[in-house]
Amino acid sequence: MSNSRSGTFVVGVLVGSAVGTVTGLMLAPRPGRETRHLLKKSAEALPELAEDLSASLQLQADRFSESALKRWDDTLERLREAVTAGAEAAQAQRQLLQQSLNDPTQPPKR
């Protein structure tokens, strides 16, 4: 769950930075030519920003996937152990019942 939160935080920081940069450039008291130049530079930086965002999201997805697989493996192992224990207990009870049916004078052993 913390991986999801940190991934969301990273996305928020990157998007917020981009929006803040563009807003700051639009509201700055500069001549039109200079503002257009700054906007062009910012637009040129967007592919790199998108690539960084993509890499960050991929890393978060990989971490989440690994975590989910580990939890699944742990759950599957516990389930196997529970099924084995249940089968062993059923077998033991079956043997006790069989013994009591074969010799009704003897009390069942536990």
N, C-alpha and C positions, 0 to 999 in steps of 0.2 A: 504494500500500500504506500509506503514512503517513496518507492521508486516512481509511482504514478504521480505523487505530489511534486517530487523534484523535477520530473519531466514537464509537468504543467508549468512549474515555476520558470524553467528555462525557456519554454515557448513564450510565456508571458513577458519575460525580460527582453527577449529578442524582438518580439512584435512591438512591445512598448518603446524600445529604443528606436526602431524604424519610424514609428508614428511620431514620436517626439522629435526626431531629427527633421522630418518633413514639415511638421507644424512649426518648429522653431525657424526653419528657413523661410517659410511662407510669411511668418509674422515679423521677421527681422527687418529693421529699417535699412535696406540695402537697395542699390540700383537694380533694375530689372536684369541687366546683363549678368551682374555678379550673382544674383539669386538663381538665374537659369543655370549658370555654371556650377554652382553648388548643388542644385537639384540633379544635374547631369552626373556629377561625381557620386552623389548618393545613389542614383539609379544604377550606376556602374558597380557599386558595392553590393547591390541587392543579390546578384547570383551567388556571391561568396557567402552572404548572410544566409541565403536559402540552403546552400550546401552545408554550412555549419549546423543549421537547424535540422536538416535531414540527418546528418551524422549523429547529432544528439538524440533525435527521436529513435534512430536505429539502435543506438546503444541502450536506450531505455527499454525498447522492445525486446532486445536480446536478454537483458537482465530479467525482465518480467517473465520471458519464456523459460529461462533457466530455473527461475524460482518456482514457476508453476509445475514444470516437469519434476523437480525435486519433491515438491509437496505431493504430486500424484504418485511418484515412486514410493514415498514413505507410506502413503495411505494404502496403496496396493499391497505393500509388504505387511502392514498391520492386518489387512483383510485376510491375506493368506494365512497368517498366524492364527487368526480367530477361527477360520474355517478348519484348520488342522486341529486346533484344540477342541472344537465342537465335535469333529469326527472321532477324535480319541475318546472324548467323554461319552459319546453315543455308543461307541464300541464297548466301553467298560460297562455301561448300563445294560447293554444287550447281553453281555456275558453273565452279569449278575442275574438277570431275568432268566436266562437259559439254565443257569445252575439251580435256581429256585423251582423251575418247572421240572427239571430232571429229578430233583430230590426234595420233595415238598416238606420233609421232616426237618431239614436243616434250615435255620434262618439265613437270609441272604447276608453275604459278607460285604463289608464296605471298605 
